[in-house]
Amino acid sequence: LTDYVKKQGWHLAKTYVDDGYSGTNFQRPSFQNMIKDIENGLINCVITKDLSRLGRNYLDCGLYLEVFFPENNVRYIAVNDGVDTLNKSAMDITPFRNILNEMYSADVSVKIKSAYRARFQQGKFM
């Protein structure tokens, strides 16, 4: 992503990383720092690898993409998904991508719980 920003000739203000936090939760420390920086007018563009890196909650992602970012004059780009809030036609499919990201997260959660349950029942280390 830093190469992408450099190729565009833009200034990289800051990176925000929330390793170890679920994308289903928007109370991630770095995400909240980014929101504060946006509210303080320090950021005019947010770039992620793909839409799921912004978050995996359909309603909250929609709120940020459709309301919060536009109200704060922030452009959003998900490089690998071809999402760019400046391209309105590319945004038509975005809500469906958000739904799929949320469903994927829920599916993975069910599978992990099932695997843990199986290990527990077999007496394996947890």
C-alpha positions in Angstrom: 0.0 0.0 0.0 2.9 2.4 0.7 4.1 1.7 -2.9 0.6 2.5 -4.2 0.6 5.8 -2.3 4.0 6.7 -3.6 3.1 5.8 -7.2 0.1 8.2 -7.0 2.4 10.9 -5.8 0.5 11.3 -2.5 1.8 12.0 1.0 1.5 9.2 3.4 0.3 10.8 6.7 0.2 7.7 8.9 -0.4 4.0 8.9 -2.9 2.3 11.3 -2.5 -1.3 12.1 -4.7 -3.4 14.5 -3.0 -6.8 14.5 -4.7 -9.2 16.8 -8.1 -7.4 16.6 -11.2 -8.7 14.8 -12.5 -6.8 11.9 -16.0 -7.5 13.1 -15.3 -4.9 15.8 -14.8 -1.2 15.1 -13.5 -0.5 18.6 -10.0 -1.4 17.5 -7.4 1.0 19.0 -5.7 2.1 15.7 -9.0 2.3 13.9 -10.3 4.7 16.6 -7.1 6.7 16.3 -7.7 7.0 12.6 -11.3 8.2 13.2 -10.0 10.9 15.6 -7.4 12.0 13.0 -10.2 12.2 10.3 -12.4 14.3 12.7 -9.4 16.6 13.3 -9.0 17.1 9.5 -5.6 15.3 9.3 -6.7 12.7 6.7 -8.5 13.1 3.4 -8.0 9.5 2.1 -8.1 6.1 3.6 -6.6 3.2 1.7 -6.8 -0.5 2.6 -5.7 -3.7 0.8 -9.3 -4.8 0.4 -12.7 -3.9 1.8 -12.5 -6.5 4.6 -9.5 -4.7 6.1 -11.8 -1.7 6.8 -14.1 -4.0 8.7 -16.3 -7.1 8.5 -19.6 -5.7 9.8 -22.0 -4.9 7.0 -23.9 -2.1 8.8 -20.9 -0.3 10.3 -18.9 -0.5 7.0 -21.8 1.0 5.2 -22.0 3.8 7.8 -18.4 4.7 7.3 -18.5 4.5 3.5 -21.8 6.1 2.9 -22.0 8.7 5.8 -18.9 9.3 7.9 -16.3 9.4 5.1 -18.3 11.7 2.9 -19.3 14.0 5.8 -15.6 14.4 6.5 -14.5 14.7 2.9 -12.5 11.5 3.0 -11.9 9.4 0.0 -11.8 5.6 0.6 -9.9 3.2 -1.6 -9.8 -0.7 -1.3 -7.0 -1.4 -3.8 -7.6 -5.1 -4.5 -11.4 -4.8 -4.6 -11.4 -1.9 -7.0 -13.4 0.2 -4.6 -13.0 4.0 -4.8 -15.6 6.4 -3.4 -14.8 8.8 -6.2 -16.0 6.1 -8.7 -19.8 5.9 -8.0 -20.4 3.0 -10.4 -17.7 0.9 -8.6 -19.5 1.6 -5.3 -22.7 -0.1 -6.5 -21.4 -3.6 -5.6 -19.7 -2.5 -2.4 -22.7 -3.3 -0.1 -22.7 -6.8 -1.4 -19.0 -7.2 -0.7 -19.6 -6.0 2.8 -22.3 -8.6 3.3 -20.0 -11.4 2.0 -17.2 -10.2 4.3 -19.5 -10.4 7.3 -20.8 -13.8 6.3 -17.2 -15.1 5.8 -16.3 -13.9 9.3 -19.3 -15.6 10.8 -18.5 -18.9 8.9 -14.9 -18.9 10.1 -16.1 -18.4 13.7 -18.4 -21.4 13.5 -15.6 -23.6 12.0 -13.1 -22.6 14.7 -15.5 -23.2 17.5 -16.3 -26.6 16.0 -12.6 -27.5 15.7 -12.0 -26.5 19.4 -15.0 -28.5 20.5 -13.7 -31.6 18.6 -10.2 -31.2 20.2 -11.8 -30.9 23.6 -13.9 -34.0 23.1 -10.8 -35.9 22.0 -9.0 -34.8 25.1 -6.4 -32.9 23.1 -4.5 -29.8 24.3 -6.5 -26.6 24.2 
